[in-house]
């Protein structure tokens, strides 16, 4: 009876691990890293600045360098929450393990 509980518990734990860690970051074509923003509001603000063009877009590019963290392509992550723009994630392995932030929807598999 006790061994049956252990087997069931191990199977449940393995299933939860597989479900929770099945996502990875995907770099945009021609890039090797993915930008991890502090939060969705920061992502939206930088996105708007870049959209305006001219000197304002340059400010957006420079701002992104200060408020983002570059993560390697295929970095494993756990999705904390998700919406139409992207997802709040936590890095589950590698040098940035435990880091949380927001990534665009296109950079998540």
C-alpha positions as CSV (number, residue, x, y, z in Angstrom):
1,X,0.0,0.0,0.0
2,X,2.8,2.4,0.9
3,X,4.8,1.7,-2.2
4,X,1.7,2.3,-4.4
5,X,1.4,5.8,-2.8
6,X,5.1,6.5,-3.5
7,X,4.7,5.5,-7.1
8,X,1.6,7.6,-7.6
9,X,3.3,10.6,-5.9
10,X,6.4,10.3,-8.0
11,X,4.3,10.1,-11.2
12,X,2.3,13.2,-10.2
13,X,5.5,15.1,-9.4
14,X,7.0,14.1,-12.7
15,X,3.9,15.2,-14.6
16,X,3.8,18.6,-12.8
17,X,7.5,19.1,-13.5
18,X,7.0,18.3,-17.2
19,X,4.0,20.7,-17.5
20,X,5.5,23.6,-15.6
21,X,8.9,23.5,-17.3
22,X,7.9,22.8,-20.9
23,X,8.4,26.4,-22.1
24,X,11.5,28.0,-23.6
25,X,12.5,31.4,-24.8
26,X,12.8,31.8,-28.6
27,X,15.0,34.5,-30.1
28,X,13.7,36.5,-33.0
29,X,15.1,35.7,-36.4
30,X,18.7,36.9,-36.7
31,X,19.1,37.2,-32.9
32,X,20.7,35.0,-30.3
33,X,19.1,36.4,-27.2
34,X,15.7,37.4,-25.8
35,X,14.9,40.6,-23.9
36,X,13.4,40.0,-20.5
37,X,11.6,43.2,-19.2
38,X,11.0,44.0,-15.5
39,X,7.2,44.0,-16.1
40,X,4.6,44.4,-18.8
41,X,4.2,48.1,-18.2
42,X,7.9,48.6,-19.0
43,X,7.5,46.5,-22.1
44,X,4.6,48.6,-23.3
45,X,6.4,51.9,-22.6
46,X,9.5,50.8,-24.6
47,X,7.3,49.4,-27.4
48,X,5.4,52.8,-27.7
49,X,8.7,54.8,-27.8
50,X,10.1,52.6,-30.6
51,X,6.9,52.9,-32.6
52,X,7.1,56.7,-32.7
53,X,10.2,56.8,-34.8
54,X,13.0,59.3,-35.1
55,X,14.8,60.5,-32.0
56,X,12.1,59.1,-29.7
57,X,12.7,55.6,-31.1
58,X,16.4,56.0,-30.4
59,X,15.5,56.9,-26.8
60,X,13.4,53.7,-26.7
61,X,16.3,51.6,-27.9
62,X,18.7,53.1,-25.3
63,X,16.0,52.7,-22.6
64,X,15.6,49.1,-23.5
65,X,19.3,48.5,-22.9
66,X,18.9,49.8,-19.3
67,X,15.7,48.1,-18.3
68,X,16.0,44.7,-19.9
69,X,18.1,41.6,-19.3
70,X,19.3,39.5,-22.3
71,X,18.8,35.8,-21.9
72,X,20.1,33.1,-24.2
73,X,17.9,31.5,-26.8
74,X,16.1,28.3,-25.6
75,X,16.4,29.3,-21.9
76,X,13.8,27.2,-20.0
77,X,11.1,29.2,-18.2
78,X,8.0,28.7,-16.2
79,X,5.0,30.8,-17.1
80,X,3.6,32.7,-14.1
81,X,0.8,34.5,-15.9
82,X,0.0,35.2,-19.6
83,X,-2.0,37.6,-21.7
84,X,-2.3,38.7,-25.4
85,X,1.0,40.7,-25.2
86,X,3.2,38.1,-23.6
87,X,3.9,36.3,-20.3
88,X,5.4,36.9,-16.9
89,X,7.9,34.1,-16.5
90,X,10.5,32.7,-14.2
91,X,13.8,31.2,-15.4
92,X,14.1,27.6,-14.3
93,X,17.6,26.8,-15.3
94,X,21.0,28.3,-16.2
95,X,22.9,31.3,-14.8
96,X,19.7,33.4,-14.5
97,X,17.8,30.7,-12.6
98,X,15.1,32.3,-10.4
99,X,14.9,35.6,-12.4
100,X,11.4,36.8,-13.1
101,X,10.2,39.2,-15.8
102,X,8.1,39.8,-18.8
103,X,8.7,38.5,-22.4
104,X,6.8,39.2,-25.6
105,X,4.5,36.6,-26.9
106,X,6.6,36.0,-30.0
107,X,9.6,35.1,-27.8
108,X,7.9,32.2,-26.0
109,X,7.4,28.6,-27.0
